[in-house]
Amino acid sequence: MFVFILFSFFVHGSHFSSIDFNTTIRLQDHISSRFDYAFSALSDIGKVEIMTIFLLVTLIFARKLVGGIVTIVSYGVFHLIEIYGKFFVSHKPPPEFMLRTKRIIDFPQFTVRLENSYPSGHAGRTLFISTILIILIFQSKRLSKSAKIILTALIICFDITMLVSRIYLGEHWMSDVIGGAVLGGSLGFLSAGFLIGKSSKSAVSTQKTQRPNNFFGFRLVRDH
């Protein structure tokens, strides 16, 4: 969280304006416009409605009441901080001519984009849920090591694609995406700690009860 606050301070001071602009230009120059529709589909997937449903399904499978409540609260805190940032961190989004998102219905009255864009909600929600998923995957006893690696790799690839799409489509600057990712990832890590905390403690206690009665390699024998 400290990293996010410090990063936000530099974003507010417009310290990343040059690298933000250059990164967007390079991505749009080097990525074919054929990907516009695919990247735009990610914009719909990353919306708060879709991601919230996915998060709730994940929590149902996790079956942790306290951890689930903490996760929902953290998810809400993320959006409150996102709203706060877009009100008070002076950081305008990319200009309209950079916008490549494909929309089925276009509303001309919304073409003037005056709102601030920091941090990226899509990036934050994606990293929030992905962090929880990856930690739950590695804590799972039902999955093999190879399955854990494959699933984690798929999640990371999805995350990278989502983050790149936000910049390429001209929806956010790179600094918006980094800020959202840091905030979402940190809150997701915190939530995952509560989701796996109880099971981890029970595993430790189980190991203690199963520990052999020995001392420095010598088994202790009680006298009867």
Secondary structure, 3 states (H helix, E strand, C coil): CHHHHHHHHHHHCCCCHHHHHHHHHHHHHHCCHHHHHHHHHHHHHCCHHHHHHHHHHHHHHHCCHHHHHHHHHHHHHHHHHHHHHHHHCCCCCCCHHHCCCCCCCCCHHHCCCCCCCCCCHHHHHHHHHHHHHHHHHHHCCCCCHHHHHHHHHHHHHHHHHHHHHHHHCCCCCHHHHHHHHHHHHHHHHHHHHHHHHHHHHHHHHHHHHCCCCEECCEECCCCC
